[in-house]
């Protein structure tokens, strides 16, 4: 699980979005909130030693996704980078995946 957070400049209100990825399908939004809810999401992440990543623009996009919904394909690369970073920090490896290289052109 990876969590993201954002602080709205000027307002001081914090936003947070939690994602869960089990290796099947796309990551899902499992929690999101502002203010005290965001603080609770972040406190739980810290308590469970879940890496945090700060990216205000990404949090704003993720906050529009309904709870338990998968992230859209447009966010796959950005979220994949964060999940890879979280795996690296925690010393874990991601679930097995099959990666295929394109076939070379026929001669």
C-alpha positions in Angstrom: 0.0 0.0 0.0 1.3 3.5 -0.8 -0.1 6.7 0.5 0.1 10.2 -0.9 -0.5 13.6 0.7 -0.9 17.2 -0.3 -1.1 20.5 1.6 -3.2 23.1 -0.1 -1.1 26.3 -0.2 -2.6 29.1 1.8 -5.4 27.2 3.4 -3.2 24.9 5.4 -5.7 22.1 4.9 -4.0 18.8 4.1 -5.3 16.2 1.7 -4.4 12.5 1.6 -5.2 9.6 -0.6 -4.3 6.0 0.2 -3.8 3.4 -2.5 -3.7 -0.4 -2.3 -2.1 -2.6 -4.9 -2.1 -6.4 -4.6 -0.5 -7.2 -8.0 -3.8 -7.8 -9.8 -5.5 -5.2 -11.8 -4.7 -1.5 -11.1 -4.1 0.1 -7.7 -7.3 1.1 -5.9 -8.2 4.2 -3.9 -8.8 2.9 -0.4 -9.1 6.1 1.6 -9.1 9.8 1.0 -9.8 12.9 2.9 -9.0 16.5 3.9 -8.1 18.1 7.2 -8.5 15.8 10.2 -9.4 12.8 8.0 -6.2 13.3 6.0 -4.2 13.5 9.3 -5.8 10.2 10.4 -4.9 8.6 7.1 -1.3 9.8 7.5 -1.1 8.8 11.1 -2.2 5.2 10.3 0.4 5.1 7.5 3.1 6.2 9.8 2.0 3.7 12.5 2.2 0.9 10.0 5.5 2.2 8.5 3.9 2.7 5.1 6.0 5.0 2.9 4.5 8.5 2.2 5.0 10.4 -1.0 4.1 14.1 -1.4 2.8 15.1 -4.8 0.0 17.8 -4.7 -1.0 17.4 -8.4 -1.2 13.6 -8.2 -3.2 13.7 -5.0 -5.6 16.2 -6.6 -6.2 13.8 -9.5 -6.5 10.7 -7.2 -8.9 12.5 -4.9 -11.5 12.6 -7.8 -11.6 8.8 -7.9 -14.3 7.1 -6.0 -13.4 4.8 -3.0 -12.5 1.3 -4.0 -12.2 2.2 -7.7 -9.1 1.4 -9.7 -6.9 4.3 -10.8 -7.4 5.3 -14.5 -4.8 4.3 -17.1 -3.6 7.9 -17.4 -2.2 7.6 -13.9 -0.6 4.2 -14.2 3.0 5.4 -14.8 3.0 8.0 -12.1 1.5 5.6 -9.5 3.8 2.7 -10.7 6.9 4.9 -10.0 5.6 5.6 -6.5 4.8 2.0 -5.8 8.2 0.9 -7.0 9.8 3.5 -4.7 7.7 2.2 -1.8 8.7 -1.4 -2.5 12.4 -0.3 -2.7 12.2 1.6 0.6 10.6 -1.3 2.4 13.0 -3.9 1.0 10.2 -5.9 -0.6 9.7 -7.0 -4.2 6.5 -6.5 -6.2 4.2 -9.3 -7.1 5.4 -11.4 -10.1 4.7 -9.8 -13.4 5.3 -10.9 -17.0 7.0 -8.4 -19.2 7.3 -9.1 -22.9 9.7 -7.4 -25.3 8.5 -6.6 -28.8 9.5 -9.1 -31.5 12.3 -8.0 -33.7 11.2 -7.2 -37.3 11.3 -10.1 -39.7 14.2 -10.1 -42.1 
